[in-house]
């Protein structure tokens, strides 16, 4: 089985929470600045008078909120923007963010039995998310999902330090299914998602389940054979 994370297994977006915490704390570092400036230039985001890496990242996030910066690019950027951080530092910060938002309370009650069912029967459950790998791993650990079954926005790493680029294709839209298939060729018994960019993964499953679906996913529902809807309607 495979499931999206943000909005599906839990309420809210833990990738956003990690990134926003970094913006609040002015925590992004110089190794990310040049790549962030290039990203801003590529997407016509104004950086006149910009300060350090955090300031540039803040402008990119503002462009995302205003609909002027592509979501897929933005979610990838939010993973590699931690360039210069060690994996250990990022894991500790991710752990703190999940504690701060009371992650356990955010879990979808509708999917708790699914997690238990899969664990008790030895059915592998994969977490496939557009959030950064570091915080996805921390969330997965709290749900007893092994690290090797986590597919997320994965930045390049060198010497245990994050680099300002992605190591693999994005986990967004069709990329979610492609990355999952790169990791396993096992038949997909069921898939769970809440947004339109989970649609490809849902279509590939024997049992597609929309969890509190967004309006965009609801609009796609007739084109997803056998779709089951849980919550939100």
Secondary structure, 3 states (H helix, E strand, C coil): CEECCECCCECCCHHHHHHHHHHHCCCCCHHHHHHHHHHHHHCCCCCCCCCCHHHHHHHHHHHHHCCCCCHHHHHHHHHHCCCCCEHHHHHHHHHHHHHHCCHHHHECHHHHHHHHHHHHHCCCCEEEEEEEHHHHHHHHHHCCCCHHHEEEECEEEECCEEEEEECCCCCCCHHHHHHHHHHCCCCCCEEEECCHHHHHHHHCCCEEEEECCCHHHHHHHHHCCCCEEECCC
